[in-house]
Amino acid sequence: MTASTILTRRTLIIFCTALAGMLVLASLRPAARAQAPLASDPPEATRAMTEPDAPAPLASDAPATTQATTEPDADATVEVVRGTIDLRLELSAVFTPVDPFEARVRPRAYEGDLEIIRAVAAGVPVVKGDVLVEFEAKDARRQLAQAGTAEQLAQANLAKAQADVEQGARADALALKIAEDGVRYAEGDLTWWDDIDTKIVLGSADVNEQMTAFQVDSSAEELEQLKKMYKSEDLTNETADIVLKRATRTLELYRSMQSVDKLQLKKLRDLNVGRMREQVARALDASKQSLDQVEVQLAQQGAARKAALDEAKVVLDVASEKVTDLKADLELFTVRSGVDGVVVYGSFKDEAWQPMTDAQLKPGEKINAGDVLMTIFAPTKMHALAMVSEAVKTRLDVGTRARLMPTLMPGQQYDAIVASVATIGEAKGETGQSFDVVMTLSPVDGRIAPGYTADVVIDGGRVDNVLIVPKSALRTGRVWVRDAEENDQARDVVVGQSDDEHVEIKSGLVEGDVVLKEAKK
């Protein structure tokens, strides 16, 4: 019979026995062995220790004495007797490999099927570095090429974003300089207006008005001279009339112009000069507002360019990381053994062996990323893993010695030592928490595979001739004692050892006391 066939059959046995072991694990507790009652003991005491427990009557937590209102139930009580607390522990365990190597693929970036090309057969011995599984990698290489193209594009986008930042900074500086010059020029215009331009405008209008007045005076003088001249000279009436009429009209025209100039000068002084200054001042305000808008716009544009640059850097980092991850993923498509040992298909998970069939690892089959395909372990290097309740956990210490018997190999026995006891337990339904206990073993039979079950015995000794009560009779360091008048009274006690069914009472009770089997709440 080949090693592969043996391991296949073992896998089926392991799977069944592991499930059975998990179901009975929580129920395996050492039994308390009470001493037989003395001949003088009343038969009620013997019956109370042997008959099934009856439900306890309801009661309050207060340590008060209450009068029973119904007929007392003898099955609800038990007499305090002397007995034995047996601290022997009997557990179920499974074999787990020491420092196994699990063959699996956990790609970082590759997305797609993991198609098997070839896989080493189960039961084959391998050494560190041997190829265990090969996968088809063409899709991974195509994804790597695509990622490389994306990385190049990201590099180009980053270069453009960097150039945009540099060019934008220069353009922003020029736009800001133009806006600042506009404010400076407008401020200069207002200063010039207040200091010079007002005087020029008003002075020019005043000069025009004065010139018109001069023309009026000159024309009037000229008309007077013409009149005198025509009186002294012997000229025809027609000529005199023409010359005098022309001079008269010229004088009237200049006088009209003088009136208009005076009105224009008044309007200029009273109205137009103020309005013209307001226009210059508004131009300054507009330049300042334009400068503010330019500054806000430039800040926004600069922030946008920086954000685009940062985003381009992130995109490049992501693209480069994907290229790096895909290159690393390609290495995973050939899985090599990390240890020397024997190949078995499957993995040890959740305190049970999870098998992987030969058909699942045939060429062309596809597996899920992260699945453990096979485990490589040294055949004789095993640990034992047991799961215990809270009560049992408190009775185990690192270094506790035990005896371990493989279920499928009667007659074989190994010495075991508790190596670790879990601090945090796992919820196991209504049975409370379960705690992992790992035990080291001497080299075991090479035929034992991970997941094989075993019985574990830990001789914790025994405590003889001590007062005992059922664990159910105790609650928060207190039991309820029933007196001769059938009244129940709470009594504080000091407890000692416990075997998960009975508790040693060191003080607070005496032999012969009658207590409720079920403590009151």
Secondary structure, DSSP 8 states (H G I E B T S, - for coil): --HHHHHHHHHHHHHHHHHHHHHHHTT-----B-----TTS-HHHHHHHHS---------SS---B---S---GGGEEE-EEEEEE--EEEEEEEEESS-EEE----SS--S-EEEEEE--TT-EE-TT-EEEEE--HHHHHHHHHHHHHHHHHHHHHHHHHHHHHHHHHHHHHHHHHHHHHHHHHHHHHHHIIIIIHHHHHHHHHHHHHHHHHHHHHHHHHHHHHHHHHHHS---HHHHHHHHHHHHHHHHHHHHHHHHHHHHHHHIIIIIHHHHHHHHHHHHHHHHHHHHHHHHHHHHHHHHHHHHHHHHHHHHHHHHHHHHHHHHHHHHTEEE-SSSEEEEEEEEETTEEEE--TGGGSTT-EE-TT---EEEE-TT-EEEEEEE-HHHHTT--TT-EEEEEETTSTT--EEEEEEEE-SS-EE-GGG-EEEEEEEEES---TT--TT-EEEEEE---EEEEEEEEEGGG-BTTEEEEE-TTS-EEEEE-EEEEE-SSEEEEEES--TT-EEESS---
